[in-house]
Amino acid sequence: MANELSLFSPVKLGRYELPNRMVMAPLTRNRAGEGNVPRVLNAEYYAQRASAGLIVSEATQISPQGLGYPLTPGIHSSEQIAGWQLVTQAVHEKGGRIFLQLWHVGRISHPSLQPNGELPVAPSAIAPQGMASTFTGEQPFVTPRALELDEIPGIVADYRQAAENALTAGFDGVEVHGANGYLLDQFLQDGSNHRTDAYGGSIENRARLLLEVMEAVVGVWGSDRVGVRLSPSGTFNDMADSDPTALFGYVISALNRFDLAYLHLVEPRWTSETTETDLGALTASAFRPLYSGTLIAAGGFDRDQGNAVIAAGKADLVAYGRLYISNPDLVERFAANAALNPYDRSTFYGGDERGYIDYPTLALQTA
């Protein structure tokens, strides 16, 4: 149908009118400078991708305690704020819009990355299975320290301050990272949260920290410039819950009261074998009836799958990750149904400009 919505249809997202429904997903690339400060290299990378309807920045730690990987950017020092100003200015000069993703990794860290070599913090003293990324290579995760009840307001305050810093840095909005097994997700899921106080036990208690963080961040930005990312079906970083449908049904319903710019849901990764008939199995499809606002789906979609999700009304926008790494002009390539640059996995995490800012645009290839 001629009027059918697609990836290339304009859309209202919070206070913004976006020219298309393609979102650059948050992508950790481990290329911040000394002091976890964004630099000119990062500004060039994001500016190259400014034709996206919306860019969501790589996950950015709200405090020194929130750090979990080498060379990931922060938003808690004056130098980091100034570094991010380079990025936002570069994106805006190209006509783009960029939200900062606010991040605290919780237990997915290592003492070598923590202030004074301290233990990482978490809702409960439960070590995740797997290995931590450190400056000396992979190390086994340690058992984290459970946050004391009187420390939790300080975590909320760190999110509030990081949101204020993002405003100073010139972002268009912020996304709260509540997905993928990091601190807020650790509080949500009962596989990692064994607390017996006001932040543990019932679903309402486990959701308390996320909702308090949302309240704080919305207080800084206004609801129409704040999004949140959740991964209801995710097991990354050793996550599990005894009843994820009930848990995330409650959380997503509770988020309605904020009237956010969007809810960003991570899907199980789609493959080339996934077809339009699988639309009903989407995480976004399952939770869409519970959420009254704008919905972004992310999970390995290609061009046709993204169009199908939007046309079917299962999501309002689609986020792309790996394809944006190797195709800075992904919008233009999809619009022309042109061939895509293959990505080089060996350059995903860390390194220099190779595999970061040197992927060619379609215009350059056809000149």
C-alpha positions in Angstrom: 0.0 0.0 0.0 1.3 3.5 -0.9 0.6 4.8 2.6 2.1 1.9 4.5 4.6 3.0 7.1 8.2 2.0 6.6 11.7 2.7 8.0 11.7 5.9 5.8 8.5 7.4 7.2 8.9 10.4 9.5 7.9 9.9 13.1 7.4 12.0 16.2 9.6 10.9 19.1 9.0 12.9 22.3 9.5 16.5 21.3 11.4 15.7 18.1 10.2 15.1 14.6 12.5 12.5 13.1 13.0 12.2 9.3 13.1 8.4 9.4 12.5 5.5 11.8 16.0 4.1 11.8 17.9 4.3 15.1 21.6 3.8 15.6 21.7 1.4 18.6 24.1 2.0 21.5 27.4 0.3 20.6 30.3 -0.2 22.9 33.5 0.4 20.9 36.2 0.9 23.6 37.8 3.9 21.9 37.6 6.7 24.5 40.8 8.5 25.4 42.7 8.7 28.6 40.4 9.3 31.6 37.5 7.7 29.6 37.2 11.0 27.7 35.5 11.1 24.3 37.8 12.7 21.6 37.9 13.9 18.0 38.0 10.3 16.7 34.6 9.6 18.4 33.1 12.8 17.1 34.0 11.8 13.6 32.5 8.4 14.1 29.1 9.7 15.3 29.0 12.5 12.8 29.4 10.0 9.9 26.1 8.3 11.1 24.1 11.5 11.6 21.5 10.6 8.9 19.9 8.1 11.4 16.6 9.3 12.7 18.1 9.0 16.1 21.6 8.1 17.4 21.8 6.5 20.9 25.4 6.8 22.1 27.5 3.9 23.4 26.8 3.1 27.0 28.4 5.7 29.2 29.2 5.3 32.9 27.5 7.6 35.3 30.3 7.4 37.9 33.8 5.9 38.4 32.0 3.0 40.2 29.9 2.4 37.1 32.9 1.4 35.0 33.1 -2.1 33.7 35.2 -2.1 30.5 38.4 -0.4 29.4 38.2 2.7 27.3 34.5 3.3 27.6 33.4 6.9 28.0 32.1 8.5 31.2 29.8 11.5 31.8 31.0 12.3 35.4 34.0 14.6 34.9 34.4 18.0 33.4 36.9 16.6 30.8 34.3 13.9 29.8 31.6 16.6 29.4 33.9 18.6 27.2 34.7 15.5 25.2 31.1 14.8 24.6 30.5 18.4 23.5 32.8 17.6 20.6 30.5 14.7 19.7 27.2 16.5 20.0 28.4 19.5 18.1 29.6 17.3 15.2 26.3 15.4 15.0 24.3 18.6 15.1 26.4 20.2 12.4 25.3 17.2 10.2 21.6 17.7 11.1 21.5 14.7 13.5 20.0 14.0 16.9 21.8 12.1 19.6 20.7 10.7 23.1 23.3 9.7 25.7 22.9 6.2 27.2 23.3 6.3 31.0 25.1 3.2 32.4 26.2 1.6 35.6 27.5 -1.9 35.1 27.0 -3.1 38.7 28.6 -6.5 39.2 29.9 -6.7 35.6 33.2 -5.1 36.5 36.4 -6.0 38.3 38.4 -4.5 41.2 41.1 -3.4 38.8 38.6 -1.1 37.1 37.1 0.2 40.4 38.2 3.2 42.5 40.9 2.1 45.0 40.6 -1.5 43.7 37.3 -1.9 45.6 34.8 -4.7 44.8 32.1 -4.0 42.2 28.6 -3.3 43.7 25.4 -5.2 43.0 22.0 -5.8 44.6 23.3 -9.0 46.1 26.7 -10.6 46.6 26.3 -13.1 43.7 29.1 -13.5 41.2 28.0 -13.8 37.6 29.4 -16.6 35.5 31.9 -15.4 32.9 34.9 -13.2 32.5 35.4 -9.5 33.1 37.2 -7.3 30.5 40.2 -5.6 32.1 43.3 -3.7 30.9 45.3 -7.0 31.4 42.9 -9.2 29.5 40.0 -11.3 30.7 39.7 -12.1 34.4 37.1 -14.2 36.2 34.3 -12.1 37.7 34.5 -11.6 41.4 31.7 -11.8 44.0 30.4 -8.2 44.2 29.5 -6.3 47.3 25.8 -5.9 48.0 24.8 -2.3 48.2 23.7 -1.1 51.6 20.2 0.3 51.8 21.5 3.7 52.7 23.8 3.7 49.6 20.9 3.4 47.1 19.9 7.1 47.2 23.5 7.8 46.1 23.1 5.6 43.1 19.9 7.6 42.1 21.8 10.8 42.7 24.6 9.6 40.4 22.1 9.1 37.6 20.6 12.5 38.2 24.0 14.2 38.1 24.9 12.3 34.9 21.7 13.4 33.3 22.5 17.0 34.2 26.0 16.5 32.8 24.5 15.2 29.6 22.4 18.3 29.3 25.5 20.4 29.7 27.2 18.3 27.0 24.6 19.2 24.4 22.7 16.0 24.0 19.2 15.9 22.7 18.1 13.5 25.4 19.1 10.5 27.4 18.4 6.8 27.5 18.5 4.9 30.8 20.2 1.6 30.3 18.0 -0.9 32.1 19.0 -3.9 30.0 21.7 -6.6 29.3 22.5 -7.6 32.9 23.8 -4.3 34.2 23.0 -2.7 37.5 19.3 -1.7 37.0 18.6 -5.1 35.3 20.4 -6.8 38.2 17.9 -5.2 40.6 15.0 -6.2 38.4 15.7 -9.9 38.0 15.5 -12.4 40.9 18.4 -14.4 39.6 20.7 -11.6 40.7 18.6 -9.9 43.3 18.1 -11.8 46.6 17.5 -8.7 48.8 15.0 -8.8 51.6 14.5 -5.1 52.0 12.5 -2.5 50.0 14.5 -3.2 46.9 14.1 -7.0 46.8 11.6 -9.8 47.0 8.4 -8.7 45.2 8.3 -7.5 41.7 7.3 -4.1 42.9 10.3 -3.9 45.2 12.8 -5.1 42.5 11.5 -2.5 40.1 11.8 0.3 42.7 15.3 1.4 41.8 14.7 1.6 38.0 11.5 3.7 38.6 13.3 6.0 41.1 16.1 6.5 38.5 13.5 7.3 35.8 11.9 9.8 38.1 15.2 11.5 38.8 16.2 11.6 35.1 12.8 12.9 33.9 13.2 15.6 36.6 16.2 16.8 34.8 15.2 16.4 31.1 11.4 16.3 31.0 9.7 13.1 30.0 9.7 13.9 26.3 13.5 13.7 26.1 14.1 10.5 28.1 14.0 6.9 26.9 14.7 3.5 28.6 16.2 0.3 27.3 15.1 -3.1 28.6 15.8 -6.7 27.6 12.9 -8.9 28.8 14.2 -12.0 27.0 17.9 -11.4 27.6 20.3 -13.8 29.3 23.5 -11.9 28.6 25.7 -11.4 31.6 24.2 -14.4 33.4 20.8 -13.0 33.8 17.6 -15.0 34.7 14.3 -14.4 36.4 11.7 -16.9 37.6 8.8 -15.1 35.9 10.1 -12.6 33.3 6.7 -12.2 31.7 5.2 -11.0 35.0 8.3 -8.9 35.9 8.5 -7.0 32.6 4.8 -6.8 32.3 4.7 -4.9 35.6 7.8 -2.7 34.7 6.5 -1.8 31.2 3.1 -1.0 32.5 4.6 1.2 35.3 6.7 3.1 32.8 3.5 4.5 31.2 3.1 7.0 33.9 6.2 8.9 32.8 5.0 9.5 29.2 8.6 8.9 28.0 10.0 9.7 24.5 10.3 5.9 24.0 10.7 2.4 25.3 13.6 0.5 23.7 13.3 -3.3 23.8 16.1 -5.7 22.9 14.8 -8.7 21.0 16.4 -12.1 20.7 18.6 -11.6 17.6 16.8 -12.1 14.3 18.6 -14.1 11.6 18.3 -14.4 7.9 15.8 -17.3 8.5 13.5 -15.1 10.5 10.4 -14.2 8.4 7.4 -11.9 8.7 5.4 -14.8 10.1 7.6 -14.6 13.2 6.4 -11.1 14.0 4.0 -12.4 16.6 6.9 -13.8 18.6 8.6 -10.4 19.0 9.3 -9.2 22.5 7.9 -5.8 21.3 4.7 -7.6 20.1 4.2 -9.3 23.4 4.6 -6.1 25.4 3.1 -3.6 23.0 -0.4 -3.9 24.4 0.9 -2.9 27.8 2.7 0.2 26.6 1.0 3.4 25.4 4.0 5.2 24.0 6.6 5.0 21.3 8.4 1.7 20.9 11.8 0.9 19.5 12.7 -2.7 18.7 16.3 -3.9 18.3 17.7 -7.3 17.5 19.6 -8.0 14.3 16.9 -6.9 11.9 17.7 -6.4 8.2 16.0 -3.9 5.9 13.0 -6.0 5.0 12.4 -7.3 8.5 12.6 -3.7 9.9 10.0 -2.5 7.3 7.8 -5.5 8.2 7.9 -4.8 11.9 6.9 -1.1 11.4 4.3 -1.9 8.8 2.7 -4.4 11.1 2.6 -1.9 13.9 4.8 -4.0 16.2 7.2 -1.2 16.8 7.5 2.5 15.8 11.2 2.5 15.1 13.9 -0.1 14.6 17.4 0.1 16.0 20.4 -1.2 14.1 23.8 -2.1 15.6 26.3 -4.1 13.7 25.1 -2.8 10.4 25.7 0.8 11.5 29.3 -0.1 12.4 30.2 -0.9 8.8 27.6 1.4 7.0 27.7 5.0 8.3 25.2 5.8 5.6 22.8 2.9 6.4 19.7 5.1 5.8 20.8 6.0 2.3 21.9 2.4 1.5 18.5 1.0 2.8 16.6 3.6 0.8 18.5 2.6 -2.4 18.3 -1.1 -1.5 22.1 -1.0 -2.1 24.7 -3.5 -1.1 26.1 -3.2 2.5 29.7 -3.1 3.6 30.5 -6.3 5.6 31.7 -5.6 9.1 35.0 -6.7 10.6 34.4 -8.3 14.0 38.1 -8.0 15.0 37.8 -4.2 15.1 34.5 -4.1 17.1 36.1 -3.5 20.5 39.1 -1.3 20.8 41.7 -0.2 18.3 42.2 2.9 16.2 40.4 4.4 13.2 40.4 1.1 11.4 37.0 -0.5 11.4 35.7 2.7 13.1 35.7 5.7 10.8 37.1 4.2 7.6 34.1 2.3 6.2 33.2 3.9 2.8 29.9 5.5 2.0 27.8 4.5 -1.0 28.5 7.9 -2.6 32.2 7.3 -2.3 32.0 3.8 -3.7 30.0 4.9 -6.7 31.9 8.1 -7.4 
